Every structure is written in C-alpha cells, then in structure tokens.
C-alpha cells in the first residue's frame, strides 16, 4: 500500500470516529476546501506534515495516535 493511501484510509476512520466532515475540517480548521478535496479524491501523491497536523489537530488527534496504527505496517511505497 502506498503511504498516501494509508494516510487517507486512517484519516477516514478517524473522521468517522470523531464525527468530522470535510466541511467541519474547513470551517473549524481553516483548511481550504480544494486542498481537502484533492487529498480525499486521491489527486495528491504526497501529504505534507503541516497539512496532516492541521487536519489532526482540528479533530483533537495527536500525530502519535495517528501513526500508532497497524495500517502503516503494510506501507511499501
């Protein structure tokens, strides 16, 4: 699995758990709609740590909590 795919999959799970939507990430986190759309529609090959941090902090999730998941064990690209 590609790293970007693992990141998106993990974000989707956390968003569901936290009740977050793209709209709430935009509104509460100030993250551009276009940026979120490109990320979640797989139009970006890479995710910056700054963007990931902004998304996670909006949901109240730490980077450690995010990456401490078995999905990242299968990353090979």
Secondary structure, DSSP 4 states (H G I P E B T S, - for coil): --HHHHHHHHHHHHHHHHT--HHHHHHHH---HHHHHHHHTT--S---HHHHHHHHHHHT--HHHHH-SGGGGG---
